[in-house]
Amino acid sequence: MQCRRFLQQYAVDQWAKVERSRLQWVERNQTTIKAEEYSGLLDDIHQNDSVTPGRRIILPPTIKGSPRFYNEAFQSAMGKPNYFIAFTTNPKWPEIQSTLFPEDRSDILARVFKMKLDALLDDLLKKHVLGKVITHTPTTEWQKRGLTHAHILLIMAPQYKPAVPEVIDKVVSAEIPDKNKSPQLFKAVMAHNIHGPCGSTNKSSPCVWKLVRMEHIVQRISRSRSSIQPSSRKTATPRI
């Protein structure tokens, strides 16, 4: 567990092996998944004369990235959503900080994110914290630094659709919570949803640090350019 980046490479290699094994199973078990009964496939083969001869492999929707996977996901996402929720990994979660080398433990980041995401979906779909949900579509993405985040679309039951501003104000708020009425919510918002203050009042802010670093780089480039002297070598003048 102390291999750090080598552990990530090992995880990627093992995932590639598992994915290859799944694809080989699909290739060798076309009769098991009844590939010949897929709707419209045989008609397309008979009508399209330009089909190249060879063995046709059908990928079921259980294989992520296959055409039927995207088609099924698209059909599940069709509709007019009422809520759009973004859920991002917080590297300061206690479950992550308590591990050794948390910045290099991508497996810990992924597992903790999955646990938190399942808890959020449980609150939304089973406990109905926003109301009864008819259907939902979650999608998981990765940021440049590898932090996982999810986008969730919710389609609510008619009686729970936010139709008036008063209902929206109860769910969505752009104000800092009251410290006395909701101390836990106030602490969470101040720790994760507030950017700043910046400038001389808080020189440890990430935006100030990036600005100072950029100015340092610009100064180094300008000094290196000014130190370059023009060549003193004389060139021969052609005679006419």
C-alpha positions, 0 to 999 in steps of 0.5 A, spaced: 500 500 500 506 504 500 507 503 492 503 510 491 503 511 484 505 504 482 499 502 486 495 506 481 498 503 475 497 496 478 489 497 479 489 500 471 492 493 469 488 489 473 481 493 470 484 492 463 484 484 465 477 484 467 475 488 462 478 484 457 475 477 460 468 480 460 469 482 452 472 475 451 466 471 455 461 475 450 465 473 444 464 466 446 457 466 448 453 469 443 448 464 443 447 464 451 445 472 450 441 470 444 445 475 440 441 473 433 434 475 436 436 483 437 431 487 434 432 489 427 439 486 426 437 480 421 433 485 417 439 490 417 443 484 414 439 482 409 437 489 406 444 492 407 448 488 401 455 492 403 455 488 409 462 485 409 463 478 411 465 475 417 463 474 424 458 479 427 459 480 435 454 483 439 455 487 445 450 487 450 448 493 454 451 491 460 458 492 457 459 500 458 461 504 452 457 499 447 452 502 443 446 498 446 449 501 453 449 508 450 442 507 447 439 504 454 442 510 458 439 515 453 432 512 453 433 512 461 435 519 461 429 522 456 424 527 460 424 534 463 428 534 469 426 538 475 433 538 479 440 538 477 445 536 483 452 536 482 456 531 487 463 532 488 469 528 492 471 532 498 479 530 499 478 533 506 473 527 508 475 524 514 475 517 511 480 519 506 485 523 510 485 518 515 489 513 510 496 513 508 498 517 502 491 519 501 493 523 495 495 517 491 490 512 494 485 513 488 482 506 490 480 509 497 478 516 493 473 511 489 470 507 494 469 513 499 466 517 493 461 511 492 459 510 499 457 517 499 454 517 493 450 511 495 448 515 501 445 521 497 441 517 492 438 513 498 436 520 501 433 522 495 430 516 492 428 512 498 427 517 504 424 522 499 428 528 502 426 532 496 419 529 494 417 522 491 422 521 485 419 518 478 426 517 475 433 519 476 439 519 471 446 519 475 452 520 471 459 519 474 465 523 471 472 525 473 476 532 474 483 533 471 486 531 478 482 525 478 477 527 483 470 523 482 464 527 481 457 526 479 451 529 476 444 527 478 438 529 474 431 528 478 424 527 475 419 528 480 412 526 481 407 532 479 405 534 486 413 535 488 415 539 482 417 546 483 412 550 480 413 556 484 418 561 487 416 559 494 418 552 493 424 553 490 427 557 495 425 552 500 430 547 496 435 552 493 439 557 497 444 562 496 445 565 502 449 563 508 445 559 513 444 562 520 450 560 525 445 559 531 439 556 528 443 551 523 450 550 526 452 544 522 450 547 516 453 553 517 460 550 518 459 545 512 458 551 508 463 556 510 468 550 509 466 547 502 462 553 499 465 559 500 471 562 496 475 567 499 477 572 502 482 573 497 488 579 497 492 581 503 486 579 508 488 572 506 494 570 503 494 563 504 488 563 499 489 558 493 487 564 488 493 568 491 498 563 491 496 561 484 497 569 482 504 570 486 506 563 483 504 566 476 507 573 477 514 569 479 514 565 473 513 572 469 518 575 472 523 570 471 521 569 464 522 577 463 529 577 466 532 571 462 530 575 456 533 581 458 539 577 460 540 575 452 545 580 449 545 581 441 551 578 438 557 582 437 559 578 431 560 582 425 557 580 418 561 580 412 559 586 407 558 583 400 562 587 395 559 589 388 
